[in-house]
């Protein structure tokens, strides 16, 4: 092995304030209570952030309603598009700052936040800006819903914000958004971008807090539409609370995606896809390829190549451009990953990780591979949401489909084969919202994304993403 010279991105590009307020009606305001947001790579407290209570949620929803009734819903689509274009350009101009802030607050490698997240964030605003004056080509008689209450997770804080806010605004809705309590800083930076873009007050409101804040927003009578991305358990609670009300609902929940590799697949390309599928963003991806299904005849060779590739992955400082795997987002998530991995060993699976020196401070977990996995094992059924890959084998395409579908989830899947006919055959039978062929984790604003079964319902992205925000 040879040593890499460290190549850290400068933290000086970001000005993190000691405290942050709620963004309501175009202004920042403090709340009665606050909480700390922590750098997961160092456990350093970054800032004190206001925690919205019920009264703060009332104020935010009221501000969004006023902006909807008096300004935003009455504005021509072409005028709304100008604001979305302006926001997109500001995101591009501040992309370096936002990427560094995302990596500090979330723990993901700067290479990912800089080269994947931020370009996609801007692209979503550009894409939906183009739709704002063409909605009649998406649905007949397009009319906005009103106030959208949106709750997003901590794995892609700014990208999930873009997925939610851009189509809502393009359709003429106003927004109250709650980011995850562990990653609020880029959402609050986006609030500043809204002011910089002269977005009318109340069109976008950002309220921070934990589960109680999200519950108050989801259950608020003034909200017309609820959009949630997060765990399946919370998604069930939201579905129950919205049931029997006129609120529209979309849910993008957990996943346990199968990456299916046939014996005619290009193995080196497949190995890169497997690594990208499960170790991208430390495995904090709802559509992560956390189950590898490999045809028996090539299993030994593929695993040898995969282990060789895993041994080259660098775990460490998220701001280092050489880093492949950053910090786990929180102590709670690290404990869950450790617990499920220990259960995997107890159930009889064989655990392997490459030699890996982890930092002394922060939340870290080495890339991990499990073989000898049975379909009944929890590591083959539960969403671990970390850098942990379970390997199963199959003999026939029919067996591959049965094993791939043998999970409560249905968000995504990958198929690796040289035969186009086999790709189409598999895609028609896999119960997954997205099926990638000879690649993984490819996203585009024009392409819809969403799941089946316990992975939720509704689609985000593309023309389909507009329908969730129109009557």
Helices and strands as residue ranges (DSSP letters): G 11-13, E 19-20, E 22-24, E 27-29, E 33-39, E 44-51, H 54-67, I 68-72, H 77-93, H 95-106, H 110-112, I 113-117, H 118-131, G 135-137, E 147-151, H 157-170, E 174-178, H 185-196, E 204-206, H 211-218, E 225-229, H 232-242, E 248-252, E 258-261, H 267-279, G 280-283, E 291-295, G 296-298, H 299-310, H 331-346, E 350-353, E 368-371, H 378-381, E 388-394, H 397-405, E 409-410, E 412-416, H 420-429, E 434-437, E 452-453, E 456-457, H 464-467
